[in-house]
């Protein structure tokens, strides 16, 4: 089994004005070289939608991945890793040349296939935490240019939900993890609510306990109660998606050469006592 720290040396934290010290310390302690990619506001950004500003932040990290010439872990400032993050398994085989992205945190995930090594190719939206390869970064910068042209910088865009399809059309696979390597610790996003989406999203199932308290629970007493409630709600939603055939869609399962292996992957990930 290849561990994260065996294959990934660099982490890039995407931030604007957020305090990243706790996240930096956590990632550094796990053995990663940690950098913060902090957006500097420019006059021309006036009127840009929050979703487009977020995209610009990710673009800056993608350029650094290309400069590094090797895959890197990219996460947003409100990502809360699980404990022993560096000792968790890499969610894909490092020898493959057709890897575009591997999510470490998923939202509305689906799986298309599962390898004998238990690596799942699939779909996710949300870019809270992921591993990106240099070739994947090159193509996502192309995707960002298309977003700049249509719908444009001032309009809301669910660009993160288009990543998997964009890379797949360019013969690159996207991987979803067996369990999430951390939690989205941020507070509800009002832009998502305006677009008719759920304002808050959390990991359906985690690899283990969180390394520190998420932002959404800070200042609340006891802090463990909102975390437990949020985790319970996310687990319930994840189980519901499994039962309703949204995590493994029936047509995909019917067309699989290894349907039992896919079901074992899908059901087994939920068999944990962690909330």
N, C-alpha and C positions, 0 to 999 in steps of 0.2 A: 504494500500500500504506500503510495506516494503522499506525503504530507504537504500542507500548504507551504510551510517554510522550506521544504525541499525544492520546490519549483518556483516559488514567488519570493523575490527579494525586496521589491519596492511596493510601498503603498502611497497612494495620492489621496489626500483628504480635500474634498471640494467644499469651500466655505465662502461666505461673504463677510458678515460681521460676527458670526457665531464664535463662541469660545471653544476651541478645539483641544485644549491642554489635556483634558482627561482622556480623550480618544487617542491623542498622540502618545501619551504615556502608556496606554494599554497596548497599542500596536507595537511600540518600540520594545516593550517588555517581552512581547511574543517573538521578537527576533527580526522584525521587519525594519527596513530603512524607510522612515516616514517623512513625507513632505506635505506641506499644506499649499494648495492651489487656491489662492484667495483673490476673488474678483475685485477689481478696482473700478468703481463707477465712472463712466465717461459721459460727457454732455450729450452725445448722440444716443445714449440709452434712454433718454427721456421719452416716455410713451411706450417703451417696449413692454410686452406682457411678461409677467413673472415666469411663465413657462419658457419663453424664449431666452430670458436672462439665465434661467437654469441651464438651458441648452448651451449657451455661450460658456458657462462655467465648465461644463463637461467637455466641451471642445478644447479648452485649454489643457485639461488633463489628457485628452486623447493625443494631442500634439506631443506631450511629454512621453507618452508610451512609445510613440514613433521614434523619438530621440533616444530613448533608452534601448530600443531594439529588442525588447523582450517583454513578455506579459507582465502586467502589473495589476495590483489590487486597487480599485478605485472605490471610494465610499464618500457619501455625503456627511456633512458635519453632525447630523443627528442620528447617525448609525451607532447602535450599541452592540458590540460583538459579544458572543458567548465567551465564557471562560475557556482558556486553553485553545484559543482560535488557531494558533499556528500548528497545533497538533491534530487538527481535523484533516480529513482526507481531501486531496485535490479532486474536484468533481469531474475530471476528464483525464484521459491519458496524455501525458505531456509530450509523447512522441508524435502525436497527430499533427498534421500540417494544415488541416482544414477547420481549425477551431477559430470561431470569431469572438464569441463572448461566453462566459460562464457566470451565471448569476449566483451570488452567495446569499442574497435575500430575494425572495420572489413575491409577486403579487399576481393573483389570478393565474397561477401556473397550470400548464398542461404538459403531458409527456407524449411524445410521438414514438419513441423506441427506447429500449434499455439494453445496454451491452452486457455480455457475460460478467464484466468487471463491475456491474451495477452503476454505470454512468448513463445518465438519461439525457437524450436530446429532446428538446421541447421548447415551450413558449413561456415567457413571463413579460409582464410590464413592470414599470418602476425601476429606477436606476439608483437605488439606495446604496447597494454594495454589489460589486461584480468584478470579475477578472476579465481584462481585455487584452487581446493579442495585438501586435503591431499591424497586421493585415486587417484585423477587425477595426482598428482605430482609423486606418486610412479610408475604409469604406463608410464608416460612420461620419467622418468629416464631409464626405460626399452627400450623405443623407442630410446633414445639417445645412449644407448649401441649398439643397432642394427646399427645405423648410423655410429658409430665408427668402426664397423666391415665392413660395406658396405654402402656407397662407400669409407669410410675411412676419416681421418682427413684432408687430403690434397686436397680432391675433393670438388667441389661445390655440395651442397645438398639443395633441396627445402624442408627441413624437416618440416617447419612450415605448408606446405600444406598437410601434412600427419597426422597431429595431430587429426583431427576430426575422420577420418576413424580408426586410431589406437585405440582411446578411444571407438568408437562405437563397434568395434570387441570385446571389453572387457566389454560390456553392460553398458557403461557410456555415458550419453547424453552431447552434446555440445550445448550451447545456444548463439544465436546472439541477439543483442539488437534491440529495435524498432528504435532508432536513436543512433548515435555515441556519446560517452561521451567525445570525444576530437579528436584532429587532430594529424596526423603524421607530426611533424614539421621539420623533417630532410631533407637534400638535397638529390638529386638523387643518387642512389646506382650504381656505375659502374659495380659491380659484377652481378647485375640483368640484366644490358644491355648486358653483355657478354653472359649470359645464354638465351638471347632472350626474356627476360621479360621487362615489363615497368620499367624504372629506378626510377620513382617516383610514389607514390600512396598516395591518400588523402581520407578522409572520404567523402562518398557521401552525407550524410545529418547529421547535428549536432543537439544536444538537445538545443543548445543556443550559444551565443557568446563565443569566446575563452577567457581564463583568462589572457593570455599574448601573445605577438607577437612570431610566430614560427621562428625557426632558419633560414629557407629558405628566410625569408623576412627581416632579420636584416641587417642593413647597407644600405638599399635601401630607397629612398625617392620619394614619400611618402611610408611608409611601408605598409599602408593599401591597396595600389594598387595591389602588387603581391599576397597578401592574398586574395583579392576579385577575382582576375583572377583565382587563383588556386582553390578557392571554387566554382566559377562558372563552371569551367571545370569539377570538381568532381561531381557537381550536375547534369550536363548534361550527364556525363557518367553513373551516377546512374539511371537517368530516362531512358536512352537508354537500360540499362540492364533489367529494369522492362518491357519496351515495347517489347523487343526481347525475353522475357521469360527466362531470365537467373537468375533473382532473385527468381522467382517462376516458376519452370519448368513445362510446360504443363502436362507431365505424372504424376508429383507429385500432381498437382492441380486436375487432373482427378481422381486420386485414393484417394483423401482426403474425409473424412466424413463431413468436414466443409469448403468447397471451398470458400464460400462467406466470411467467417471469415478470411481466409487466404488472400483473395484479399483486404479486408478492411485494414488488417494489412500492406500489401505491398504498397497499394496506399496511405493510410493515413499518413504514415511516411514521404512521400514526400510533403505533404500539409503544408508547413511552409514558412515563408518569410525570414528566415535566409538563407544566401547564402551557 
